[in-house]
Amino acid sequence: QVQLVESGGGLVQAGGSLRLSCAASTSIFSINTMGWYRQAPGKHRELVASIGSGGNTPYADSVKGRFTISRDNAKNTVYLQMNSLNPEDTGVYYCNGRVTYPPYDYWGQGTQVTVSS
């Protein structure tokens, strides 16, 4: 079992930046895809960005050019650098680790991001 622990959330003004971290309890080398999801109040959880073991990094259209995802396998950590934040980015951000075979999803407990206008 892999435990994921997010950190770095908080309250920030519009236009500001935050960097989220997701630390895994064991090696993430064997996890095919690491990703960040977010859930705003009253909305479904949505994919923000992911990074595969090959380095491909798809982003949600709403965050392209503002957010950057990266992974450091040596530190078992995934990061989400968030710049030019706006109130629509408010929500609980969850770290996800997805194994392709056998298929399994690991989830962190979430970290709150609040962007004030």
VENCORWO-V29713 format. One record per helix or strand. SS is the DSSP state (H for helix, E for strand). FROM is the first residue (numbers start at 0). LEN is the number of residues. If there is no record, write none. Layout:
ss=SS from=FROM len=LEN
ss=SS from=FROM len=LEN
//
This chain:
ss=E from=3 len=4
ss=E from=9 len=4
ss=E from=17 len=7
ss=E from=32 len=7
ss=E from=45 len=7
ss=E from=58 len=1
ss=H from=60 len=3
ss=E from=66 len=6
ss=E from=76 len=6
ss=H from=86 len=3
ss=E from=90 len=9
ss=E from=103 len=4
ss=E from=110 len=6
//
